[in-house]
């Protein structure tokens, strides 16, 4: 059973086709889903978004309203990032985009580590 799951995760699944020949949707890439979840979850731990949500919850009687508002904001910002990423990928290769993002993150990390403490 495990080998079948691993093979399913490793294989690229083609687009399904409708009877008329149109494409329906891409098959779910569970490995990408999991790696995206882990990367975003770890990146969001302790960041200013989480701290703002914590602060709003502490000063509010309705935790559900804060949860739904923050969840909607995160989903909306993620949707914008996905759409922007799709548009950028039309002109720039994904590999180049990864390298540029890596350099930006390294630069920001160096700035935070070695920048002036104010």
C-alpha positions in Angstrom: 0.0 0.0 0.0 2.8 2.5 0.9 4.6 1.9 -2.4 1.5 2.7 -4.3 1.0 5.9 -2.4 4.6 6.9 -2.9 4.4 6.1 -6.6 1.2 8.2 -6.8 2.9 11.1 -5.2 6.0 10.9 -7.4 4.1 10.6 -10.7 3.0 13.7 -12.6 -0.7 13.4 -13.3 -1.9 14.7 -16.6 -4.9 16.9 -17.1 -8.2 15.1 -17.3 -10.2 15.7 -20.5 -13.9 16.2 -21.0 -15.7 14.3 -23.8 -15.5 17.4 -26.0 -11.7 17.5 -25.6 -11.5 20.4 -23.1 -9.3 20.2 -20.1 -11.2 19.9 -16.7 -8.6 20.3 -14.0 -5.1 19.3 -12.9 -4.9 16.3 -10.6 -3.9 17.1 -7.1 -0.2 17.0 -6.3 -0.2 15.9 -2.7 3.6 16.3 -2.3 3.4 19.9 -3.4 0.3 20.4 -1.1 2.2 19.1 1.9 5.5 21.0 1.2 3.5 24.2 0.6 1.6 23.7 3.9 4.8 23.0 5.9 6.7 26.0 4.3 3.9 28.5 4.9 3.1 27.1 8.4 6.7 27.4 9.6 7.1 30.8 8.0 4.0 32.1 9.7 4.9 30.9 13.2 5.6 33.9 15.3 5.5 36.5 12.5 3.6 39.8 12.7 0.4 38.3 11.2 0.2 35.7 14.0 1.1 38.3 16.7 -1.6 40.7 15.3 -4.1 37.9 15.4 -3.1 37.0 19.0 -3.4 40.7 20.0 -6.9 41.1 18.3 -8.1 37.9 20.0 -6.9 39.0 23.4 -8.8 42.3 23.1 -12.0 40.8 21.7 -15.0 38.9 23.0 -15.5 37.1 19.7 -12.6 34.7 18.9 -14.6 33.3 16.0 -14.8 36.7 14.3 -11.0 37.2 14.7 -10.4 33.7 13.4 -12.6 34.1 10.4 -11.3 37.6 9.6 -7.7 36.5 9.8 -8.3 33.3 7.9 -10.1 35.2 5.1 -7.2 37.7 5.0 -4.6 34.9 4.7 -6.6 33.1 2.0 -7.0 36.3 0.0 -3.3 37.2 0.2 -2.4 33.6 -0.8 -4.8 33.8 -3.8 -3.2 37.0 -4.9 0.3 35.4 -4.6 -0.8 32.4 -6.6 -2.3 34.5 -9.3 0.7 36.8 -9.4 3.0 33.7 -9.4 1.1 32.3 -12.4 1.4 35.5 -14.3 5.1 35.9 -13.5 5.8 32.3 -14.5 4.6 33.1 -18.0 7.6 35.4 -18.6 10.2 34.0 -16.1 11.1 30.4 -15.7 10.3 28.8 -12.4 14.0 28.0 -11.8 15.0 31.6 -12.3 12.1 32.7 -10.0 13.3 30.3 -7.3 16.9 31.6 -7.6 15.7 35.3 -7.4 13.5 34.5 -4.4 16.4 32.7 -2.7 18.7 35.6 -3.2 16.1 38.0 -1.8 15.6 35.8 1.3 19.3 35.5 1.8 19.7 39.3 1.5 16.9 40.0 3.9 18.4 37.4 6.3 21.8 39.1 6.1 20.2 42.5 6.6 18.4 41.3 9.8 21.5 39.6 11.1 24.1 42.2 10.4 22.0 45.4 10.2 22.1 48.1 12.7 20.2 47.5 15.9 17.9 50.4 16.5 
